[in-house]
Amino acid sequence: MLRLRIVIACTLLALCAANAASAKKHSSDPTAPQSTHKSRTTAKGTAGEFDYYVMALSWSPTFCETHPDEEEQCGRKGYGFVLHGLWPQYEAGGGPERCETDDEPDRKTVATALAFMPSRRLIGHEWQAHGACTGLKPDAYFELADHAFAAVHVPPALKAPRNDVTISGDDLRAAFKSANPGLADNMLNLHCSKGELVEVRFCMNKDAGLRACGRRMRNACPAATPFTVPATK
């Protein structure tokens, strides 16, 4: 019985020593994941290392149908297309997200950005999720976003429609191409949900000029079947 107790005690001591060594090794491992108060999402990619941008124009009435609590954007302001974001992308698909930064947009930058991205919540989110990965400072990033937003002309019928517009993907593409000479089919993608337009995404070079999209960019609106563009309010 005494021998059995000694064996058990030695086994427990060995296990404790192994666990302590493992914990010490993990705490000193520079590759071990660390928590951050800035985001619950692990950073992906390195700031400044990407190939091109995707500019997403959100159709505000569709967004506001499911986000009525977003008073700053959706309080019956009559917005049509607003800037959802300017996202750094890789040619092979995807892009860097949530890169480490201590920078934040200042009040002047936010006030300027509200003209084309009418939500302080959205501005803060887009900087943390995407802007920080561009390698630019917040003021330079949102200045570039402003140039990108202004570089695409919205078709006249979609500037502020007071009634719902019924249109197919092919016709919506044709309308944007007519309003933007030089725009080709491989430079934009359409996104719909539940029979309504959600947003239009354009691929741009680092100077905010239109260019062909990289891989894994997909359309999510029917080409021939009509869908709805909800009226502005």
ZALO-745694 format. One record per residue (C-alpha): residue in one letter; x negated, y, z negated. Coordinates in nm, 4 decimals, padded with zeros to 6 digits, m for minus. Example, Ala and Ser with C-alpha at 12.3 -4.5 7.8 and 13.67 -1.06 7.14 Angstrom:
> a/m01.2300/m00.4500/m00.7800
> s/m01.3670/m00.1060/m00.7140
//
This chain:
> m/00.0000/00.0000/00.0000
> l/m00.2844/00.2377/m00.0881
> r/m00.4554/00.1630/00.2446
> l/m00.1296/00.2413/00.4326
> r/m00.0966/00.5769/00.2552
> i/m00.4555/00.6677/00.3446
> v/m00.3945/00.5794/00.7108
> i/m00.0778/00.7961/00.7229
> a/m00.2543/01.0879/00.5567
> c/m00.5461/01.0724/00.8000
> t/m00.3075/01.0588/01.0969
> l/m00.1195/01.3664/00.9785
> l/m00.4443/01.5580/00.9236
> a/m00.5612/01.4717/01.2750
> l/m00.2330/01.5894/01.4278
> c/m00.2449/01.9193/01.2385
> a/m00.6038/01.9789/01.3516
> a/m00.5119/01.9081/01.7146
> n/m00.2128/02.1452/01.7037
> a/m00.4244/02.4214/01.5505
> a/m00.6908/02.3825/01.8177
> s/m00.4279/02.3898/02.0923
> a/m00.2691/02.7058/01.9521
> k/m00.6069/02.8774/01.9285
> k/m00.6940/02.7828/02.2879
> h/m00.3589/02.9081/02.4189
> s/m00.3841/03.2400/02.2347
> s/m00.7255/03.3075/02.3872
> d/m00.6334/03.1920/02.7388
> p/m00.6245/03.5050/02.9622
> t/m00.3897/03.3295/03.2049
> a/m00.1247/03.2541/02.9417
> p/00.1986/03.4482/03.0029
> q/00.2553/03.7433/02.7738
> s/00.5815/03.9146/02.6873
> t/00.6365/04.2803/02.7699
> h/00.8898/04.5332/02.6463
> k/00.9155/04.6841/02.9953
> s/01.0884/04.3938/03.1641
> r/01.2137/04.0444/03.1055
> t/01.1077/03.9525/03.4578
> t/00.7535/03.8306/03.5222
> a/00.5549/04.0604/03.7507
> k/00.4934/03.9227/04.0989
> g/00.2232/04.0572/04.3270
> t/m00.0332/04.3359/04.3133
> a/00.0460/04.7050/04.3519
> g/m00.0449/04.8362/04.6961
> e/m00.0874/04.4940/04.8553
> f/00.1976/04.4501/05.1049
> d/00.2614/04.4820/05.4789
> y/00.5699/04.6952/05.5403
> y/00.8898/04.8316/05.3841
> v/01.2538/04.7342/05.3913
> m/01.4895/05.0273/05.3416
> a/01.8319/04.9206/05.2191
> l/02.1276/05.1526/05.2815
> s/02.4138/05.0555/05.0530
> w/02.7735/05.1244/05.1535
> s/02.8825/05.3036/04.8362
> p/03.2606/05.2295/04.8510
> t/03.1916/04.8538/04.8550
> f/02.9500/04.8859/04.5620
> c/03.1975/05.0958/04.3645
> e/03.4747/04.8371/04.4013
> t/03.2758/04.6051/04.1753
> h/03.0974/04.8698/03.9640
> p/03.3683/05.1135/03.8540
> d/03.1676/05.1877/03.5379
> e/02.8935/05.3530/03.7466
> e/03.0520/05.6947/03.6998
> e/02.7595/05.8946/03.8364
> q/02.7857/05.7324/04.1800
> c/03.1439/05.6115/04.1834
> g/03.3445/05.8905/04.0216
> r/03.5306/05.9681/04.3441
> k/03.2286/06.1444/04.4958
> g/03.3039/06.0418/04.8540
> y/02.9664/05.8810/04.9228
> g/02.9206/05.6625/05.2294
> f/02.5702/05.5232/05.2849
> v/02.3303/05.5868/04.9975
> l/01.9767/05.4618/04.9511
> h/01.9711/05.1366/04.7579
> g/01.5936/05.1062/04.7734
> l/01.2666/05.1120/04.9624
> w/01.1056/04.7726/04.9064
> p/00.7480/04.6655/04.9841
> q/00.7453/04.3412/05.1844
> y/00.5074/04.0723/05.3101
> e/00.5045/03.9635/05.6747
> a/00.5634/03.6056/05.5594
> g/00.8718/03.7062/05.3580
> g/00.9476/03.8412/05.0148
> g/00.7461/04.1107/04.8452
> p/00.5771/04.2210/04.5230
> e/00.8040/04.3080/04.2319
> r/00.7714/04.4651/03.8866
> c/00.4035/04.5500/03.9024
> e/00.2459/04.6852/03.5844
> t/00.2694/05.0619/03.5445
> d/00.2878/05.3256/03.2736
> d/00.4274/05.5857/03.5156
> e/00.7892/05.7008/03.5113
> p/00.9732/05.9455/03.7384
> d/00.9847/06.2901/03.5775
> r/01.2953/06.5096/03.5657
> k/01.2080/06.6987/03.8840
> t/01.1557/06.3751/04.0768
> v/01.4822/06.2284/03.9487
> a/01.6731/06.5464/04.0341
> t/01.5390/06.5358/04.3897
> a/01.6106/06.1639/04.4319
> l/01.9727/06.2056/04.3203
> a/02.0457/06.3674/04.6577
> f/02.0119/06.0322/04.8364
> m/02.0177/05.7813/04.5484
> p/02.3024/05.9167/04.3330
> s/02.2464/05.7217/04.0105
> r/01.9820/05.7739/03.7431
> r/02.0202/05.4102/03.6463
> l/01.9466/05.3025/04.0035
> i/01.6482/05.5380/04.0323
> g/01.4891/05.3963/03.7177
> h/01.5548/05.0381/03.8243
> e/01.4165/05.0826/04.1749
> w/01.0973/05.2427/04.0474
> q/01.0296/04.9621/03.7993
> a/01.1312/04.6790/04.0336
> h/00.9823/04.8027/04.3610
> g/00.8287/05.1500/04.3570
> a/00.5569/05.0579/04.1086
> c/00.4331/04.7933/04.3550
> t/00.3665/05.0430/04.6332
> g/00.0546/05.1870/04.4720
> l/00.2129/05.5338/04.4862
> k/00.2952/05.7693/04.2029
> p/00.6694/05.8152/04.1340
> d/00.6926/06.1555/04.3051
> a/00.5147/06.0278/04.6169
> y/00.7262/05.7105/04.6263
> f/01.0569/05.8943/04.6104
> e/00.9339/06.1532/04.8620
> l/00.8598/05.8669/05.1017
> a/01.2013/05.7162/05.0234
> d/01.3599/06.0509/05.1137
> h/01.1747/06.0541/05.4487
> a/01.2823/05.6957/05.5173
> f/01.6450/05.7782/05.4375
> a/01.6377/06.0785/05.6702
> a/01.4711/05.8793/05.9505
> v/01.7849/05.6728/06.0198
> h/02.0908/05.8446/06.1651
> v/02.4290/05.7111/06.0560
> p/02.6804/05.6617/06.3391
> p/02.9406/05.9433/06.3354
> a/03.2300/05.7042/06.2702
> l/03.0662/05.5887/05.9456
> k/02.9590/05.9193/05.7941
> a/03.2708/05.9666/05.5799
> p/03.5655/05.7607/05.7089
> r/03.8915/05.8414/05.5302
> n/04.0408/05.5118/05.6439
> d/03.8998/05.1599/05.6442
> v/03.6962/05.0764/05.9530
> t/03.7263/04.7312/06.1080
> i/03.4190/04.6318/06.3047
> s/03.2085/04.3298/06.4028
> g/02.8379/04.2852/06.3408
> d/02.7582/04.3222/06.7091
> d/02.9528/04.6473/06.7319
> l/02.7959/04.7860/06.4131
> r/02.4497/04.7097/06.5483
> a/02.5377/04.8783/06.8764
> a/02.6602/05.1875/06.6893
> f/02.3345/05.2194/06.4933
> k/02.1269/05.1616/06.8068
> s/02.3212/05.4306/06.9898
> a/02.2620/05.6762/06.7054
> n/01.8927/05.5833/06.6784
> p/01.7132/05.5591/07.0151
> g/01.4300/05.3079/06.9917
> l/01.6026/05.0974/06.7266
> a/01.5976/04.7287/06.8283
> d/01.7920/04.4288/06.7006
> n/01.4868/04.2881/06.5231
> m/01.4478/04.6055/06.3167
> l/01.7679/04.5819/06.1124
> n/01.9805/04.3320/05.9218
> l/02.3444/04.3509/05.8130
> h/02.4784/04.2225/05.4819
> c/02.8428/04.1525/05.4050
> s/03.0324/03.9925/05.1180
> k/03.3938/03.8784/05.1026
> g/03.4735/04.0331/05.4393
> e/03.3285/04.3768/05.3611
> l/03.0083/04.5564/05.4555
> v/02.7624/04.5729/05.1653
> e/02.4522/04.7275/05.3195
> v/02.2320/04.7702/05.6248
> r/01.8579/04.7035/05.5921
> f/01.5910/04.8555/05.8159
> c/01.2279/04.7499/05.8477
> m/00.9716/05.0306/05.8401
> n/00.5972/05.0773/05.8489
> k/00.4140/05.2496/05.5654
> d/00.4802/05.5907/05.7212
> a/00.8565/05.5267/05.7279
> g/00.8699/05.4611/06.1017
> l/01.0980/05.1857/06.2306
> r/00.9319/04.8541/06.3179
> a/01.0152/04.4858/06.3678
> c/01.0994/04.2866/06.0573
> g/00.8789/04.0079/05.9244
> r/00.9897/03.6551/05.8490
> r/01.2828/03.5411/05.6359
> m/01.4955/03.8459/05.7100
> r/01.8483/03.7180/05.7679
> n/02.1821/03.8692/05.8685
> a/02.4791/03.8075/05.6461
> c/02.7597/03.9633/05.8515
> p/02.9516/03.7808/06.1260
> a/02.8393/03.8814/06.4734
> a/03.1781/03.8613/06.6450
> t/03.4373/03.8278/06.3673
> p/03.5535/04.1705/06.2430
> f/03.4905/04.2743/05.8816
> t/03.5888/04.5831/05.6843
> v/03.3947/04.8982/05.6045
> p/03.6003/05.0430/05.3149
> a/03.6976/05.4082/05.3361
> t/03.5152/05.6721/05.1350
> k/03.7079/05.8294/04.8482
//
